[in-house]
């Protein structure tokens, strides 16, 4: 039976269950993904893929859902290690390029994660016209979701949609990393009040990333955090990782420090996977 969405509820666990499924299906190849969206969620979906960025645009008569795919790395321990430690080296930047004007609207001092901005830029010219056509065909609530890297892209996508006058009803992310500094977080909180819901499994290390935030606190999350368990687990993991990082202030973890940081993360890898999130929610 297709999932029902509750438009008037905010951060509702029933909605989270549906979007956890959508975020999970976003990892599937086109044929399997399209079938899963239809049979499990009652949505007609299409996969949009440009370079290494993918999203499903899924619709029915009542709803429009954009589900961004996360990194394929988290399907293996080695892939996750590369993604966590390598992406930590992408410094915060003042956005440049064809979408820079939209991101600069976040205000003075706003800096975004370079890798995430590049990924959303790759897919934008394909995704936006198709979403706009769906909205023009029939005005329906637009929901945006994603897991891991897909959650980061969901936030940036929602920002860009709003800048193009597409109203975003709600955003649900799962295990998403931070996308920018405090000025960016403040801008999201201002523009999306009671709209963004960040579901986090407390042992999951990815919401504590990018790594430089452990020592320099340059990155920040926007509201609203939705813990799926005891938040003390997240606090304990953060304390360990900060200790492992030592006095490094650049966020460039390598050698012995990288091994110590990775040691604290490796035992928590399963807490990041979408299977674990769906079990906790469902």
C-alpha positions in Angstrom: 0.0 0.0 0.0 1.5 3.4 -1.0 2.7 5.6 1.9 0.4 8.5 2.8 1.9 12.0 3.3 0.6 14.3 5.9 1.0 17.8 4.5 -0.2 19.6 7.7 2.3 17.8 10.0 5.8 19.0 10.4 8.7 16.6 10.9 6.1 13.8 11.3 7.6 10.3 11.7 5.0 9.0 9.2 6.4 11.4 6.6 9.9 10.5 7.6 9.1 6.8 6.9 8.1 7.6 3.4 11.1 9.8 2.7 13.5 7.3 4.2 12.2 4.9 1.7 12.5 7.5 -1.1 16.1 8.2 0.0 16.8 4.5 0.0 15.3 4.0 -3.5 17.4 6.9 -4.8 20.4 4.5 -4.7 18.8 2.1 -7.1 19.5 2.0 -10.8 16.8 3.5 -13.0 14.7 0.4 -13.8 14.6 -0.9 -10.2 14.2 2.6 -8.7 11.3 3.5 -10.9 9.5 0.2 -10.0 10.2 0.8 -6.2 8.9 4.4 -6.3 5.7 3.2 -8.0 5.0 0.0 -6.0 6.1 1.3 -2.5 5.2 5.0 -2.7 2.7 5.3 -5.5 4.9 7.8 -7.4 5.9 7.9 -11.0 9.6 8.5 -11.0 12.4 9.3 -13.5 16.1 9.2 -12.8 18.1 12.4 -13.6 21.8 11.8 -13.8 24.6 14.1 -14.7 28.3 13.2 -14.1 28.4 11.9 -10.5 25.2 13.5 -9.3 21.8 11.8 -9.4 18.3 12.5 -8.3 14.8 11.0 -8.8 12.0 13.3 -9.7 8.8 11.4 -8.5 5.2 12.6 -8.8 1.6 11.7 -8.5 -1.6 13.8 -8.6 -1.0 15.1 -5.1 2.8 15.4 -4.5 6.2 16.1 -6.1 9.2 14.5 -4.5 12.9 15.2 -5.3 15.1 12.5 -3.9 18.8 13.0 -4.2 21.2 10.0 -4.3 24.0 9.9 -1.8 27.5 8.9 -2.4 27.9 5.3 -3.5 31.0 5.1 -1.2 29.0 4.4 2.0 28.1 0.9 0.6 31.6 -0.2 1.5 33.9 0.6 4.4 36.8 1.6 2.2 34.6 3.8 0.0 33.2 5.5 3.1 36.7 6.2 4.4 37.8 7.8 1.2 34.7 9.9 1.1 34.9 11.1 4.7 38.6 11.9 4.8 39.1 13.2 1.2 36.0 15.4 1.3 37.3 16.9 4.5 39.9 18.7 2.5 37.4 20.7 0.6 37.6 24.1 2.3 34.7 26.4 2.7 34.4 28.8 -0.2 32.5 31.8 -1.4 30.6 30.2 -4.3 31.7 30.9 -7.8 30.3 29.8 -11.2 26.9 30.0 -12.8 24.9 29.5 -9.6 27.1 31.8 -7.5 24.5 34.6 -7.4 21.9 32.3 -5.9 24.2 31.1 -3.2 25.5 34.6 -2.4 22.0 35.5 -1.5 22.6 33.7 1.7 24.3 36.9 2.9 27.6 38.5 3.9 30.1 35.9 5.1 28.2 32.9 3.8 30.6 30.1 2.7 29.6 26.7 1.3 31.3 23.3 1.0 33.0 23.4 -2.4 32.3 19.7 -3.3 28.6 20.0 -2.5 28.2 23.2 -4.6 29.9 21.5 -7.5 27.7 18.5 -7.3 24.4 20.4 -7.3 25.7 22.6 -10.1 26.3 19.6 -12.3 22.7 18.4 -12.2 20.9 21.8 -12.0 20.4 22.4 -15.7 18.7 19.0 -16.1 16.8 18.9 -12.9 15.3 22.4 -12.6 13.5 22.6 -15.9 11.8 19.2 -15.3 10.8 20.2 -11.8 9.5 23.5 -13.0 7.4 21.7 -15.7 5.8 19.5 -13.1 4.9 22.5 -10.9 3.4 24.4 -13.8 1.5 21.3 -14.9 -0.2 21.1 -11.5 0.6 23.0 -8.3 1.4 20.4 -5.6 3.5 20.4 -2.5 7.2 19.9 -3.3 9.1 17.7 -0.9 12.9 17.3 -1.0 14.9 14.4 0.6 18.2 12.6 0.6 20.6 10.5 2.6 24.2 11.2 3.4 25.6 13.3 0.5 22.1 13.2 -0.9 20.9 15.0 2.2 23.5 17.8 1.6 22.3 18.1 -2.0 18.7 18.2 -0.8 19.4 21.2 1.3 21.2 23.0 -1.5 18.5 22.0 -4.0 15.8 23.4 -1.7 17.7 26.7 -1.5 18.0 26.9 -5.3 14.3 25.9 -5.8 13.2 28.7 -3.5 15.4 31.2 -5.3 13.6 30.2 -8.5 10.2 30.8 -6.8 9.4 27.1 -6.4 7.9 26.8 -2.9 9.4 23.9 -0.9 6.9 22.3 1.4 9.3 20.3 3.6 12.8 18.9 3.5 13.7 15.5 5.2 17.4 14.5 5.4 19.0 11.4 6.9 22.6 11.3 8.1 23.5 14.4 6.2 26.7 16.3 6.7 27.0 20.1 7.1 26.9 22.2 3.9 28.3 25.6 5.0 29.3 27.9 7.8 27.2 29.5 10.5 26.1 32.3 8.1 24.7 29.6 5.8 22.9 27.8 8.6 21.4 31.1 9.7 20.2 31.8 6.2 18.6 28.4 5.9 16.9 28.9 9.3 15.6 32.3 8.2 14.3 31.2 4.7 13.0 27.7 5.8 11.3 28.1 9.2 9.9 24.8 10.5 10.6 23.2 7.1 13.9 21.3 7.3 14.0 18.1 9.4 17.5 16.5 9.8 17.0 12.9 11.1 20.1 11.6 12.7 21.0 8.2 14.1 23.2 9.3 17.1 26.1 6.9 16.5 26.3 8.0 12.9 29.5 10.0 12.4 28.6 11.7 9.1 26.4 14.4 10.6 29.5 15.5 12.5 31.3 16.2 9.2 33.1 17.8 7.4 36.0 16.9 9.6 37.4 20.4 10.0 34.3 21.2 12.1 35.8 19.0 14.8 38.6 21.4 15.5 37.8 24.7 13.9 34.0 24.8 14.1 33.8 26.5 10.7 30.8 24.3 9.6 27.4 24.5 11.2 24.0 22.7 10.9 20.7 24.3 10.2 17.5 23.4 12.1 15.8 21.1 12.9 17.7 18.1 14.4 15.6 15.0 14.9 17.5 12.4 16.9 16.5 8.7 16.5 17.7 7.7 19.9 20.0 8.9 22.6 21.8 12.2 21.7 24.5 11.4 24.3 25.9 8.8 21.8 26.6 11.6 19.3 28.2 13.8 22.0 30.5 10.9 23.1 31.5 10.3 19.5 32.3 13.9 18.9 34.4 14.1 22.1 36.4 11.1 20.9 37.0 12.5 17.4 38.0 15.8 18.8 40.5 14.1 21.0 41.8 12.0 18.1 42.2 15.1 16.0 44.4 16.7 18.6 45.7 20.2 17.8 45.2 20.0 14.1 43.4 23.1 13.0 43.2 22.7 9.2 40.9 19.7 9.0 43.5 17.9 6.8 43.6 14.5 8.5 46.3 12.1 7.3 48.8 9.7 8.7 48.6 8.8 12.4 45.9 11.4 13.0 43.8 10.2 10.1 44.1 6.6 11.4 43.0 7.6 14.9 40.0 9.5 13.5 39.1 6.7 11.2 39.4 4.2 14.1 36.6 6.1 15.9 34.4 6.1 12.8 34.9 2.6 11.5 33.0 0.9 14.3 30.1 3.3 13.7 29.8 2.7 9.9 26.7 0.6 10.1 24.9 3.4 11.9 25.2 5.6 8.8 23.7 3.2 6.3 20.1 3.8 5.1 19.1 0.3 6.2 19.7 1.3 9.8 17.8 4.5 9.4 14.8 2.8 8.0 14.8 0.2 10.8 14.8 3.0 13.4 12.1 5.0 11.7 9.9 2.1 10.7 
